Every structure is written in C-alpha cells, then in structure tokens.
Amino acid sequence: MLMRKTWIYGAATLIVLGALTTACGSKEEVASSGAASLKDPKAATTVAQQGKTESSVKTVTSNGKPAIDADYKVDGRNVTITYQTSNFQIADHMDQKAVQGEGHLHLYVDGKQKAMIGKTGPLTLTNLAAGKHEIRLELQQNDHKDLNVEKILNIEVK
C-alpha cells in the first residue's frame, strides 16, 4: 500500500509541475530537487537545489512588507546562491490560492526564467558561460502574482 501511495504522489507531482510551467508561461521544464526548473534548449545552464524544507522567513511582523536578501559564491562555472526572506514564507503551494505572506521564487538568469522555487535552501547554477551575468530572484504569490519584490545579483564567471 505504501508503494502505491508513493507512486500516486509521484504522478501527482509530475502533473502539478507540468501545470506550473503553463501558469508562468514557460515552454519546457526540468524538475530538480524541489525546484521546478525551466531549461532553454540553447543554454546549458542548469539549476539544482539542496532539499531543505525549513522556513526561510527571518522575521515576520504584521503588516510588514516582504523582502528578500541573497548572496552568492562562484566556484569555477558554478554559482551557489543562498537567500532568505523577511515577512514571507517560501512554500510549495504554486498554482493555489494566494495567501498573505506566502509564495515562491522565480529565478532568472540574464533575463530568462530558469526556475520556480518552492523550498528553501541554497541554489546552484551549473555550467554558466564565462562572463558577466545578472541573476534575479523575484517573490511571487502562490497564484504567481508578482509582488514586485526582487533581489538582483551581478556576478562574473571567469
């Protein structure tokens, strides 16, 4: 019975991930450890996320505006991004009703959406081309409404 339940949850997850890409306007997606990744067939950059599930909320105050802060570390052609939010709970409730102070992240690399992230934990961008890149993290409500809260990281891969 447990194996059947696991299979059903796995199938449901794949269906939900397929719906996510439609909701955010993407054409292709690759799931990678909790991040629904969107992959450009012309680009080799991939996104991986270590699977933590604890809260990324640093501080919560009533009527506080959501905020995000992030830092990064370059290791060769890979970039690991750590982030935390204030007054905002990262949750894997994409395509559901908006809940005040809860949602997910959209990750962009050089203006192209690469992933939707519904779990906390470091993100690793792999196989980035040498040169300067703009990485943007945007806070989104569960229903994908943009909160107009973002963090932009300008990095250089050598």
VMD Tcl script that builds the backbone (N, CA, C; Angstrom):
set m [mol new atoms 474]
animate dup $m
set s [atomselect $m all]
$s set {name element resname resid chain x y z} {
  {N N MET 1 A 0.828 -1.192 0.000}
  {CA C MET 1 A 0.000 0.000 0.000}
  {C C MET 1 A 0.870 1.252 0.000}
  {N N LEU 2 A 1.962 1.245 0.772}
  {CA C LEU 2 A 2.854 2.401 0.834}
  {C C LEU 2 A 3.465 2.691 -0.527}
  {N N MET 3 A 3.873 1.631 -1.256}
  {CA C MET 3 A 4.478 1.830 -2.563}
  {C C MET 3 A 3.470 2.463 -3.526}
  {N N ARG 4 A 2.219 2.020 -3.486}
  {CA C ARG 4 A 1.186 2.580 -4.359}
  {C C ARG 4 A 0.944 4.057 -4.024}
  {N N LYS 5 A 0.911 4.380 -2.725}
  {CA C LYS 5 A 0.709 5.756 -2.287}
  {C C LYS 5 A 1.859 6.645 -2.782}
  {N N THR 6 A 3.094 6.154 -2.673}
  {CA C THR 6 A 4.266 6.898 -3.145}
  {C C THR 6 A 4.177 7.126 -4.648}
  {N N TRP 7 A 3.755 6.090 -5.394}
  {CA C TRP 7 A 3.634 6.214 -6.837}
  {C C TRP 7 A 2.580 7.260 -7.189}
  {N N ILE 8 A 1.463 7.256 -6.475}
  {CA C ILE 8 A 0.389 8.215 -6.742}
  {C C ILE 8 A 0.881 9.634 -6.464}
  {N N TYR 9 A 1.587 9.830 -5.344}
  {CA C TYR 9 A 2.136 11.162 -5.046}
  {C C TYR 9 A 3.136 11.589 -6.106}
  {N N GLY 10 A 3.958 10.664 -6.569}
  {CA C GLY 10 A 4.937 10.981 -7.621}
  {C C GLY 10 A 4.251 11.403 -8.901}
  {N N ALA 11 A 3.222 10.680 -9.308}
  {CA C ALA 11 A 2.485 11.023 -10.521}
  {C C ALA 11 A 1.801 12.378 -10.369}
  {N N ALA 12 A 1.214 12.630 -9.204}
  {CA C ALA 12 A 0.547 13.910 -8.953}
  {C C ALA 12 A 1.557 15.056 -9.013}
  {N N THR 13 A 2.749 14.827 -8.494}
  {CA C THR 13 A 3.796 15.852 -8.534}
  {C C THR 13 A 4.155 16.195 -9.973}
  {N N LEU 14 A 4.298 15.194 -10.826}
  {CA C LEU 14 A 4.619 15.445 -12.228}
  {C C LEU 14 A 3.511 16.244 -12.906}
  {N N ILE 15 A 2.271 15.939 -12.606}
  {CA C ILE 15 A 1.154 16.689 -13.190}
  {C C ILE 15 A 1.188 18.136 -12.730}
  {N N VAL 16 A 1.432 18.354 -11.437}
  {CA C VAL 16 A 1.499 19.716 -10.904}
  {C C VAL 16 A 2.657 20.477 -11.533}
  {N N LEU 17 A 3.818 19.849 -11.669}
  {CA C LEU 17 A 4.967 20.521 -12.279}
  {C C LEU 17 A 4.667 20.900 -13.724}
  {N N GLY 18 A 3.965 20.052 -14.438}
  {CA C GLY 18 A 3.567 20.385 -15.798}
  {C C GLY 18 A 2.662 21.599 -15.825}
  {N N ALA 19 A 1.749 21.694 -14.875}
  {CA C ALA 19 A 0.844 22.838 -14.808}
  {C C ALA 19 A 1.589 24.114 -14.450}
  {N N LEU 20 A 2.630 24.011 -13.645}
  {CA C LEU 20 A 3.397 25.190 -13.229}
  {C C LEU 20 A 3.995 25.905 -14.423}
  {N N THR 21 A 4.532 25.165 -15.344}
  {CA C THR 21 A 5.178 25.805 -16.487}
  {C C THR 21 A 4.156 26.515 -17.345}
  {N N THR 22 A 2.956 26.010 -17.439}
  {CA C THR 22 A 1.905 26.672 -18.190}
  {C C THR 22 A 1.506 27.967 -17.496}
  {N N ALA 23 A 1.385 27.927 -16.177}
  {CA C ALA 23 A 0.949 29.097 -15.422}
  {C C ALA 23 A 1.932 30.250 -15.533}
  {N N CYS 24 A 3.203 29.955 -15.645}
  {CA C CYS 24 A 4.209 31.013 -15.701}
  {C C CYS 24 A 4.713 31.261 -17.110}
  {N N GLY 25 A 4.116 30.675 -18.111}
  {CA C GLY 25 A 4.449 30.992 -19.485}
  {C C GLY 25 A 5.672 30.299 -20.029}
  {N N SER 26 A 6.170 29.255 -19.408}
  {CA C SER 26 A 7.345 28.593 -19.929}
  {C C SER 26 A 6.940 27.508 -20.899}
  {N N LYS 27 A 7.874 27.051 -21.703}
  {CA C LYS 27 A 7.607 26.017 -22.678}
  {C C LYS 27 A 8.153 24.668 -22.268}
  {N N GLU 28 A 9.193 24.633 -21.465}
  {CA C GLU 28 A 9.828 23.378 -21.095}
  {C C GLU 28 A 10.294 23.467 -19.665}
  {N N GLU 29 A 10.285 22.367 -18.937}
  {CA C GLU 29 A 10.735 22.390 -17.556}
  {C C GLU 29 A 11.440 21.102 -17.212}
  {N N VAL 30 A 12.349 21.213 -16.251}
  {CA C VAL 30 A 13.060 20.052 -15.748}
  {C C VAL 30 A 13.022 20.151 -14.240}
  {N N ALA 31 A 12.470 19.161 -13.555}
  {CA C ALA 31 A 12.405 19.178 -12.098}
  {C C ALA 31 A 13.751 18.777 -11.534}
  {N N SER 32 A 14.192 19.501 -10.503}
  {CA C SER 32 A 15.491 19.212 -9.915}
  {C C SER 32 A 15.463 19.480 -8.426}
  {N N SER 33 A 15.248 18.455 -7.619}
  {CA C SER 33 A 15.304 18.524 -6.154}
  {C C SER 33 A 14.503 19.671 -5.570}
  {N N GLY 34 A 13.238 19.776 -5.895}
  {CA C GLY 34 A 12.391 20.777 -5.269}
  {C C GLY 34 A 12.267 22.067 -6.038}
  {N N ALA 35 A 13.049 22.275 -7.071}
  {CA C ALA 35 A 12.919 23.463 -7.880}
  {C C ALA 35 A 12.359 23.046 -9.230}
  {N N ALA 36 A 11.300 23.692 -9.655}
  {CA C ALA 36 A 10.785 23.419 -10.987}
  {C C ALA 36 A 11.633 24.244 -11.940}
  {N N SER 37 A 12.547 23.616 -12.621}
  {CA C SER 37 A 13.487 24.325 -13.477}
  {C C SER 37 A 12.929 24.484 -14.872}
  {N N LEU 38 A 13.267 25.579 -15.496}
  {CA C LEU 38 A 12.902 25.835 -16.873}
  {C C LEU 38 A 14.204 25.875 -17.642}
  {N N LYS 39 A 14.317 25.088 -18.687}
  {CA C LYS 39 A 15.591 24.985 -19.373}
  {C C LYS 39 A 15.471 25.504 -20.789}
  {N N ASP 40 A 16.329 26.425 -21.162}
  {CA C ASP 40 A 16.411 26.934 -22.515}
  {C C ASP 40 A 17.213 25.929 -23.328}
  {N N PRO 41 A 16.661 25.386 -24.428}
  {CA C PRO 41 A 17.383 24.363 -25.171}
  {C C PRO 41 A 18.707 24.864 -25.745}
  {N N LYS 42 A 18.890 26.167 -25.872}
  {CA C LYS 42 A 20.137 26.693 -26.407}
  {C C LYS 42 A 21.172 26.956 -25.321}
  {N N ALA 43 A 20.748 26.915 -24.064}
  {CA C ALA 43 A 21.659 27.198 -22.959}
  {C C ALA 43 A 21.906 25.924 -22.167}
  {N N ALA 44 A 23.104 25.806 -21.627}
  {CA C ALA 44 A 23.461 24.597 -20.890}
  {C C ALA 44 A 23.369 24.792 -19.384}
  {N N THR 45 A 22.956 25.954 -18.935}
  {CA C THR 45 A 22.857 26.227 -17.513}
  {C C THR 45 A 21.755 25.394 -16.888}
  {N N THR 46 A 22.040 24.761 -15.763}
  {CA C THR 46 A 21.021 24.015 -15.043}
  {C C THR 46 A 20.932 24.552 -13.628}
  {N N VAL 47 A 19.824 24.261 -12.982}
  {CA C VAL 47 A 19.581 24.722 -11.621}
  {C C VAL 47 A 19.378 23.508 -10.738}
  {N N ALA 48 A 20.065 23.474 -9.614}
  {CA C ALA 48 A 19.859 22.418 -8.624}
  {C C ALA 48 A 19.607 23.084 -7.288}
  {N N GLN 49 A 18.797 22.449 -6.477}
  {CA C GLN 49 A 18.510 22.988 -5.158}
  {C C GLN 49 A 18.650 21.881 -4.142}
  {N N GLN 50 A 19.399 22.173 -3.084}
  {CA C GLN 50 A 19.501 21.222 -1.996}
  {C C GLN 50 A 18.154 21.206 -1.299}
  {N N GLY 51 A 17.652 20.039 -0.947}
  {CA C GLY 51 A 16.276 19.878 -0.477}
  {C C GLY 51 A 16.039 20.160 0.986}
  {N N LYS 52 A 16.063 21.377 1.391}
  {CA C LYS 52 A 15.696 21.739 2.757}
  {C C LYS 52 A 14.227 22.116 2.763}
  {N N THR 53 A 13.576 21.906 3.876}
  {CA C THR 53 A 12.168 22.266 3.958}
  {C C THR 53 A 11.863 23.239 5.080}
  {N N GLU 54 A 12.843 23.624 5.863}
  {CA C GLU 54 A 12.537 24.552 6.952}
  {C C GLU 54 A 12.260 25.937 6.388}
  {N N SER 55 A 11.723 26.779 7.211}
  {CA C SER 55 A 11.312 28.108 6.797}
  {C C SER 55 A 12.511 28.982 6.447}
  {N N SER 56 A 12.324 29.812 5.424}
  {CA C SER 56 A 13.354 30.783 5.084}
  {C C SER 56 A 12.990 32.153 5.645}
  {N N VAL 57 A 11.922 32.230 6.403}
  {CA C VAL 57 A 11.480 33.502 6.945}
  {C C VAL 57 A 12.385 33.896 8.098}
  {N N LYS 58 A 12.946 35.074 7.984}
  {CA C LYS 58 A 13.852 35.582 9.004}
  {C C LYS 58 A 13.060 36.290 10.097}
  {N N THR 59 A 12.181 37.192 9.711}
  {CA C THR 59 A 11.397 37.967 10.647}
  {C C THR 59 A 9.999 38.118 10.085}
  {N N VAL 60 A 8.996 37.991 10.917}
  {CA C VAL 60 A 7.626 38.201 10.467}
  {C C VAL 60 A 6.986 39.229 11.389}
  {N N THR 61 A 6.465 40.271 10.779}
  {CA C THR 61 A 5.741 41.279 11.544}
  {C C THR 61 A 4.414 41.512 10.848}
  {N N SER 62 A 3.384 41.822 11.610}
  {CA C SER 62 A 2.104 42.093 10.970}
  {C C SER 62 A 2.247 43.355 10.130}
  {N N ASN 63 A 1.659 43.319 8.964}
  {CA C ASN 63 A 1.708 44.428 8.008}
  {C C ASN 63 A 3.119 44.732 7.523}
  {N N GLY 64 A 4.083 43.822 7.747}
  {CA C GLY 64 A 5.438 44.030 7.241}
  {C C GLY 64 A 5.505 43.697 5.767}
  {N N LYS 65 A 6.266 44.469 5.023}
  {CA C LYS 65 A 6.418 44.242 3.596}
  {C C LYS 65 A 7.402 43.092 3.367}
  {N N PRO 66 A 7.075 42.162 2.462}
  {CA C PRO 66 A 8.008 41.082 2.149}
  {C C PRO 66 A 9.314 41.634 1.575}
  {N N ALA 67 A 10.407 40.939 1.879}
  {CA C ALA 67 A 11.721 41.327 1.368}
  {C C ALA 67 A 12.545 40.059 1.150}
  {N N ILE 68 A 13.558 40.183 0.295}
  {CA C ILE 68 A 14.471 39.067 0.053}
  {C C ILE 68 A 15.892 39.602 0.033}
  {N N ASP 69 A 16.784 38.814 0.590}
  {CA C ASP 69 A 18.206 39.127 0.533}
  {C C ASP 69 A 18.923 37.866 0.069}
  {N N ALA 70 A 20.002 38.039 -0.651}
  {CA C ALA 70 A 20.721 36.884 -1.189}
  {C C ALA 70 A 22.195 37.194 -1.302}
  {N N ASP 71 A 22.979 36.138 -1.303}
  {CA C ASP 71 A 24.419 36.225 -1.503}
  {C C ASP 71 A 24.811 35.065 -2.412}
  {N N TYR 72 A 26.022 35.105 -2.935}
  {CA C TYR 72 A 26.440 34.052 -3.857}
  {C C TYR 72 A 27.920 33.743 -3.698}
  {N N LYS 73 A 28.287 32.566 -4.215}
  {CA C LYS 73 A 29.683 32.147 -4.246}
  {C C LYS 73 A 29.934 31.517 -5.611}
  {N N VAL 74 A 30.964 32.001 -6.296}
  {CA C VAL 74 A 31.341 31.462 -7.600}
  {C C VAL 74 A 32.424 30.420 -7.396}
  {N N ASP 75 A 32.224 29.254 -8.011}
  {CA C ASP 75 A 33.205 28.171 -7.961}
  {C C ASP 75 A 33.366 27.642 -9.388}
  {N N GLY 76 A 34.362 28.173 -10.089}
  {CA C GLY 76 A 34.539 27.805 -11.497}
  {C C GLY 76 A 33.384 28.346 -12.311}
  {N N ARG 77 A 32.641 27.440 -12.976}
  {CA C ARG 77 A 31.489 27.843 -13.789}
  {C C ARG 77 A 30.170 27.636 -13.040}
  {N N ASN 78 A 30.266 27.353 -11.745}
  {CA C ASN 78 A 29.080 27.138 -10.915}
  {C C ASN 78 A 28.912 28.301 -9.937}
  {N N VAL 79 A 27.660 28.639 -9.664}
  {CA C VAL 79 A 27.355 29.707 -8.713}
  {C C VAL 79 A 26.327 29.169 -7.719}
  {N N THR 80 A 26.661 29.247 -6.432}
  {CA C THR 80 A 25.731 28.839 -5.385}
  {C C THR 80 A 25.144 30.090 -4.753}
  {N N ILE 81 A 23.821 30.138 -4.706}
  {CA C ILE 81 A 23.103 31.298 -4.177}
  {C C ILE 81 A 22.409 30.888 -2.887}
  {N N THR 82 A 22.644 31.655 -1.838}
  {CA C THR 82 A 21.913 31.478 -0.587}
  {C C THR 82 A 20.997 32.690 -0.440}
  {N N TYR 83 A 19.816 32.461 0.077}
  {CA C TYR 83 A 18.854 33.553 0.198}
  {C C TYR 83 A 17.995 33.353 1.432}
  {N N GLN 84 A 17.416 34.452 1.894}
  {CA C GLN 84 A 16.432 34.391 2.964}
  {C C GLN 84 A 15.437 35.515 2.766}
  {N N THR 85 A 14.245 35.275 3.260}
  {CA C THR 85 A 13.183 36.258 3.115}
  {C C THR 85 A 12.791 36.805 4.480}
  {N N SER 86 A 12.197 37.970 4.457}
  {CA C SER 86 A 11.607 38.586 5.647}
  {C C SER 86 A 10.135 38.804 5.348}
  {N N ASN 87 A 9.289 38.518 6.316}
  {CA C ASN 87 A 7.843 38.715 6.173}
  {C C ASN 87 A 7.273 37.942 4.987}
  {N N PHE 88 A 7.883 36.797 4.679}
  {CA C PHE 88 A 7.445 35.995 3.536}
  {C C PHE 88 A 7.878 34.555 3.747}
  {N N GLN 89 A 6.937 33.624 3.602}
  {CA C GLN 89 A 7.195 32.197 3.781}
  {C C GLN 89 A 7.304 31.534 2.410}
  {N N ILE 90 A 8.444 30.909 2.110}
  {CA C ILE 90 A 8.594 30.129 0.879}
  {C C ILE 90 A 7.825 28.825 1.074}
  {N N ALA 91 A 6.894 28.548 0.156}
  {CA C ALA 91 A 6.056 27.352 0.279}
  {C C ALA 91 A 5.834 26.740 -1.101}
  {N N ASP 92 A 5.694 25.448 -1.123}
  {CA C ASP 92 A 5.459 24.728 -2.372}
  {C C ASP 92 A 3.949 24.618 -2.616}
  {N N HIS 93 A 3.292 25.783 -2.706}
  {CA C HIS 93 A 1.844 25.849 -2.934}
  {C C HIS 93 A 1.565 26.584 -4.242}
  {N N MET 94 A 2.390 26.360 -5.251}
  {CA C MET 94 A 2.227 27.041 -6.534}
  {C C MET 94 A 0.907 26.635 -7.175}
  {N N ASP 95 A 0.324 27.577 -7.890}
  {CA C ASP 95 A -0.948 27.395 -8.582}
  {C C ASP 95 A -2.113 27.210 -7.619}
  {N N GLN 96 A -1.962 27.702 -6.416}
  {CA C GLN 96 A -3.055 27.652 -5.454}
  {C C GLN 96 A -3.486 29.078 -5.122}
  {N N LYS 97 A -4.477 29.189 -4.295}
  {CA C LYS 97 A -4.994 30.484 -3.883}
  {C C LYS 97 A -3.900 31.292 -3.179}
  {N N ALA 98 A -3.867 32.580 -3.456}
  {CA C ALA 98 A -2.898 33.462 -2.804}
  {C C ALA 98 A -3.160 33.501 -1.304}
  {N N VAL 99 A -2.085 33.422 -0.525}
  {CA C VAL 99 A -2.145 33.518 0.922}
  {C C VAL 99 A -1.181 34.641 1.319}
  {N N GLN 100 A -1.673 35.587 2.092}
  {CA C GLN 100 A -0.841 36.716 2.517}
  {C C GLN 100 A 0.460 36.223 3.145}
  {N N GLY 101 A 1.606 36.719 2.646}
  {CA C GLY 101 A 2.909 36.400 3.228}
  {C C GLY 101 A 3.456 35.036 2.850}
  {N N GLU 102 A 2.879 34.398 1.820}
  {CA C GLU 102 A 3.332 33.068 1.417}
  {C C GLU 102 A 3.435 33.005 -0.098}
  {N N GLY 103 A 4.419 32.258 -0.596}
  {CA C GLY 103 A 4.562 32.096 -2.035}
  {C C GLY 103 A 5.857 31.393 -2.397}
  {N N HIS 104 A 6.387 31.729 -3.560}
  {CA C HIS 104 A 7.586 31.073 -4.083}
  {C C HIS 104 A 8.454 32.096 -4.803}
  {N N LEU 105 A 9.582 31.627 -5.321}
  {CA C LEU 105 A 10.515 32.489 -6.053}
  {C C LEU 105 A 10.515 32.131 -7.527}
  {N N HIS 106 A 10.730 33.131 -8.360}
  {CA C HIS 106 A 11.062 32.899 -9.759}
  {C C HIS 106 A 12.523 33.296 -9.898}
  {N N LEU 107 A 13.305 32.444 -10.547}
  {CA C LEU 107 A 14.733 32.668 -10.744}
  {C C LEU 107 A 14.983 32.973 -12.214}
  {N N TYR 108 A 15.659 34.094 -12.473}
  {CA C TYR 108 A 16.014 34.499 -13.830}
  {C C TYR 108 A 17.528 34.598 -13.939}
  {N N VAL 109 A 18.068 34.162 -15.060}
  {CA C VAL 109 A 19.483 34.333 -15.367}
  {C C VAL 109 A 19.543 35.083 -16.689}
  {N N ASP 110 A 20.144 36.256 -16.674}
  {CA C ASP 110 A 20.263 37.107 -17.855}
  {C C ASP 110 A 18.905 37.344 -18.520}
  {N N GLY 111 A 17.886 37.589 -17.693}
  {CA C GLY 111 A 16.566 37.933 -18.195}
  {C C GLY 111 A 15.690 36.757 -18.586}
  {N N LYS 112 A 16.197 35.533 -18.526}
  {CA C LYS 112 A 15.412 34.355 -18.902}
  {C C LYS 112 A 15.049 33.563 -17.656}
  {N N GLN 113 A 13.765 33.227 -17.522}
  {CA C GLN 113 A 13.332 32.466 -16.365}
  {C C GLN 113 A 13.909 31.062 -16.430}
  {N N LYS 114 A 14.550 30.649 -15.319}
  {CA C LYS 114 A 15.176 29.333 -15.245}
  {C C LYS 114 A 14.481 28.391 -14.286}
  {N N ALA 115 A 13.807 28.919 -13.248}
  {CA C ALA 115 A 13.190 28.024 -12.266}
  {C C ALA 115 A 12.144 28.755 -11.454}
  {N N MET 116 A 11.246 27.948 -10.876}
  {CA C MET 116 A 10.307 28.388 -9.854}
  {C C MET 116 A 10.672 27.579 -8.615}
  {N N ILE 117 A 10.881 28.253 -7.494}
  {CA C ILE 117 A 11.401 27.592 -6.313}
  {C C ILE 117 A 10.385 27.692 -5.185}
  {N N GLY 118 A 9.994 26.531 -4.661}
  {CA C GLY 118 A 9.010 26.482 -3.594}
  {C C GLY 118 A 9.564 25.893 -2.313}
  {N N LYS 119 A 10.875 25.795 -2.191}
  {CA C LYS 119 A 11.514 25.286 -0.976}
  {C C LYS 119 A 12.711 26.169 -0.666}
  {N N THR 120 A 13.103 26.159 0.593}
  {CA C THR 120 A 14.271 26.937 0.977}
  {C C THR 120 A 15.527 26.109 0.742}
  {N N GLY 121 A 16.648 26.749 0.822}
  {CA C GLY 121 A 17.920 26.048 0.673}
  {C C GLY 121 A 18.742 26.689 -0.428}
  {N N PRO 122 A 20.023 26.451 -0.413}
  {CA C PRO 122 A 20.886 27.034 -1.440}
  {C C PRO 122 A 20.519 26.532 -2.838}
  {N N LEU 123 A 20.697 27.399 -3.827}
  {CA C LEU 123 A 20.505 27.064 -5.234}
  {C C LEU 123 A 21.873 27.017 -5.883}
  {N N THR 124 A 22.082 26.091 -6.803}
  {CA C THR 124 A 23.340 26.045 -7.523}
  {C C THR 124 A 23.052 26.118 -9.014}
  {N N LEU 125 A 23.604 27.134 -9.660}
  {CA C LEU 125 A 23.552 27.252 -11.110}
  {C C LEU 125 A 24.833 26.628 -11.631}
  {N N THR 126 A 24.712 25.670 -12.528}
  {CA C THR 126 A 25.892 24.981 -13.027}
  {C C THR 126 A 26.125 25.299 -14.494}
  {N N ASN 127 A 27.369 25.202 -14.890}
  {CA C ASN 127 A 27.767 25.318 -16.284}
  {C C ASN 127 A 27.455 26.692 -16.881}
  {N N LEU 128 A 27.613 27.751 -16.089}
  {CA C LEU 128 A 27.410 29.101 -16.607}
  {C C LEU 128 A 28.563 29.453 -17.544}
  {N N ALA 129 A 28.262 30.176 -18.598}
  {CA C ALA 129 A 29.296 30.626 -19.531}
  {C C ALA 129 A 30.169 31.677 -18.846}
  {N N ALA 130 A 31.408 31.754 -19.269}
  {CA C ALA 130 A 32.308 32.789 -18.749}
  {C C ALA 130 A 31.737 34.155 -19.105}
  {N N GLY 131 A 31.911 35.107 -18.190}
  {CA C GLY 131 A 31.433 36.459 -18.433}
  {C C GLY 131 A 30.549 36.949 -17.304}
  {N N LYS 132 A 29.921 38.100 -17.539}
  {CA C LYS 132 A 29.056 38.722 -16.536}
  {C C LYS 132 A 27.629 38.225 -16.715}
  {N N HIS 133 A 26.955 38.012 -15.576}
  {CA C HIS 133 A 25.577 37.525 -15.587}
  {C C HIS 133 A 24.759 38.282 -14.551}
  {N N GLU 134 A 23.485 38.478 -14.868}
  {CA C GLU 134 A 22.536 39.057 -13.919}
  {C C GLU 134 A 21.604 37.946 -13.462}
  {N N ILE 135 A 21.575 37.735 -12.156}
  {CA C ILE 135 A 20.685 36.739 -11.563}
  {C C ILE 135 A 19.644 37.503 -10.760}
  {N N ARG 136 A 18.365 37.216 -11.032}
  {CA C ARG 136 A 17.279 37.921 -10.364}
  {C C ARG 136 A 16.370 36.908 -9.678}
  {N N LEU 137 A 16.095 37.151 -8.408}
  {CA C LEU 137 A 15.154 36.358 -7.626}
  {C C LEU 137 A 13.932 37.236 -7.370}
  {N N GLU 138 A 12.744 36.771 -7.758}
  {CA C GLU 138 A 11.511 37.531 -7.566}
  {C C GLU 138 A 10.569 36.772 -6.650}
  {N N LEU 139 A 9.958 37.470 -5.712}
  {CA C LEU 139 A 8.944 36.861 -4.859}
  {C C LEU 139 A 7.610 36.863 -5.596}
  {N N GLN 140 A 6.938 35.725 -5.553}
  {CA C GLN 140 A 5.646 35.547 -6.219}
  {C C GLN 140 A 4.649 34.969 -5.218}
  {N N GLN 141 A 3.395 35.352 -5.333}
  {CA C GLN 141 A 2.358 34.725 -4.521}
  {C C GLN 141 A 2.102 33.318 -5.051}
  {N N ASN 142 A 1.370 32.517 -4.300}
  {CA C ASN 142 A 1.053 31.150 -4.721}
  {C C ASN 142 A 0.419 31.108 -6.108}
  {N N ASP 143 A -0.402 32.118 -6.431}
  {CA C ASP 143 A -1.089 32.161 -7.724}
  {C C ASP 143 A -0.241 32.832 -8.808}
  {N N HIS 144 A 1.040 33.028 -8.551}
  {CA C HIS 144 A 2.034 33.590 -9.481}
  {C C HIS 144 A 1.907 35.100 -9.672}
  {N N LYS 145 A 1.142 35.776 -8.836}
  {CA C LYS 145 A 1.087 37.228 -8.913}
  {C C LYS 145 A 2.407 37.787 -8.386}
  {N N ASP 146 A 3.023 38.632 -9.191}
  {CA C ASP 146 A 4.308 39.223 -8.832}
  {C C ASP 146 A 4.115 40.227 -7.698}
  {N N LEU 147 A 4.923 40.115 -6.655}
  {CA C LEU 147 A 4.848 41.040 -5.522}
  {C C LEU 147 A 5.723 42.273 -5.724}
  {N N ASN 148 A 6.428 42.334 -6.848}
  {CA C ASN 148 A 7.339 43.436 -7.144}
  {C C ASN 148 A 8.418 43.577 -6.079}
  {N N VAL 149 A 8.889 42.412 -5.595}
  {CA C VAL 149 A 9.994 42.366 -4.642}
  {C C VAL 149 A 11.044 41.457 -5.262}
  {N N GLU 150 A 12.235 41.978 -5.463}
  {CA C GLU 150 A 13.275 41.196 -6.123}
  {C C GLU 150 A 14.648 41.489 -5.545}
  {N N LYS 151 A 15.550 40.591 -5.821}
  {CA C LYS 151 A 16.961 40.762 -5.466}
  {C C LYS 151 A 17.747 40.463 -6.730}
  {N N ILE 152 A 18.605 41.394 -7.133}
  {CA C ILE 152 A 19.432 41.214 -8.318}
  {C C ILE 152 A 20.888 41.046 -7.894}
  {N N LEU 153 A 21.505 39.988 -8.408}
  {CA C LEU 153 A 22.916 39.711 -8.167}
  {C C LEU 153 A 23.654 39.824 -9.497}
  {N N ASN 154 A 24.672 40.666 -9.543}
  {CA C ASN 154 A 25.506 40.779 -10.732}
  {C C ASN 154 A 26.792 40.015 -10.451}
  {N N ILE 155 A 27.017 38.956 -11.207}
  {CA C ILE 155 A 28.163 38.092 -10.959}
  {C C ILE 155 A 29.046 38.009 -12.205}
  {N N GLU 156 A 30.266 37.555 -11.985}
  {CA C GLU 156 A 31.171 37.323 -13.103}
  {C C GLU 156 A 31.794 35.931 -12.958}
  {N N VAL 157 A 31.668 35.161 -14.020}
  {CA C VAL 157 A 32.261 33.834 -14.087}
  {C C VAL 157 A 33.501 33.954 -14.963}
  {N N LYS 158 A 34.622 33.468 -14.437}
  {CA C LYS 158 A 35.879 33.590 -15.201}
  {C C LYS 158 A 36.246 32.310 -15.866}
}
mol reanalyze $m
mol bondsrecalc $m
mol representation Tube
mol addrep $m
